[in-house]
Amino acid sequence: MPNTRLICLSNKLVPTVNFQRNFKPQVTDIILASYPKSGTTWLKALTVALLERVKNRSCDDIQTHHHPLESDNPHGLVPFLEMNLYLKSSTPDLTNLSSSSPRLFSTHMPLHTLQVPLKDSPCKIVYICRNWKDVLVSTWHFTSINVEETEAEGSFTLELFFDSFCSGVHFFGPFWENVLSYWRGSLEDPKHVLFMTYEDLKAEPHGQIKKLAEFLDCPFSEEEEERGDVDKILELCSLRNLSSLEINKTGTSNDVHNSNFFRKGEVGDWKNHLTPEMENKIDNIIEEKLKGSDLKF
């Protein structure tokens, strides 16, 4: 029987090379980046809603059945470069994406992986980061739900997953390297790389979505703010609303049931799963890895 983990690893490396060799950026492209389970679905939904608002120039249209988020999952609307487009083909047909401007893509790859094809490109990159302990627990839950039936029972226990995470063993590399690549990129080139955190979005949703809109060159006007458009977008993209949509109850994206992309979305849920010993170990590792970066959570 073939080693399924080696197959999965190959399924990440090959499309990454395909992307680096063949992707041709457009000046208006937007790439939404994240480490897995860091708020990716939410960031995609918010970005789609912001850009759709610009097309319609009226948030009254946001909550109609014609809105893209009502008929497709955020992951269907914003395809992954390495897990979708360049996984299926070394030169995927992007014609359907080219019909809309800007084009939206997503990735879990670290920033340095993107830099060769994006060299000298003015396209925007938005990165969302989340506390490592919540990322760990959320990734473990997601992986456990979606693990192939051929895997041995118990192969995805929290303890084993925790050890792998602490060792930096992941298809997209260690958590700290992924985060630091975008953190440094945002400091070096703030006009083209925006660094956001899941916790800030939860604590200050109005301020953060306005910050995102400014970065994407589609700021809210005074009239839009007075009309309550910010609140309408936040409600449309809320976990409660998105998870209740029929497309997210029954559909699939990237061979994953859409419902699996919506769990708790809470800050600090790791406290219900990690022991004090696990907490101390991973905190010490992350503190050491982020030392000198000025990145604080």
Secondary structure, DSSP 8 states (H G I E B T S, - for coil): ---HHHHHHHHHHHHHHHHHHH----TT-EEEEESTTSSHHHHHHHHHHHHHHHHHT-GGGTTSTTSHHHHS-HHHHS-BIIIIIHHH-SS---HHHHTSSS-EEEE-S-HHHHTTTTTT---EEEEEE--HHHHHHHHHHHHHHH--TTS-TTTT-HHHHHHHHHTT-STT--HHHHHHHHHHHHHH-TTTEEEEEHHHHHH-HHHHHHHHHHHTT----HHHHHHTHHHHHHHHTSHHHHHHSHHHHH-EETTEEGGGG-S---TTGGGGT--HHHHHHHHHHHHHHTTTS----
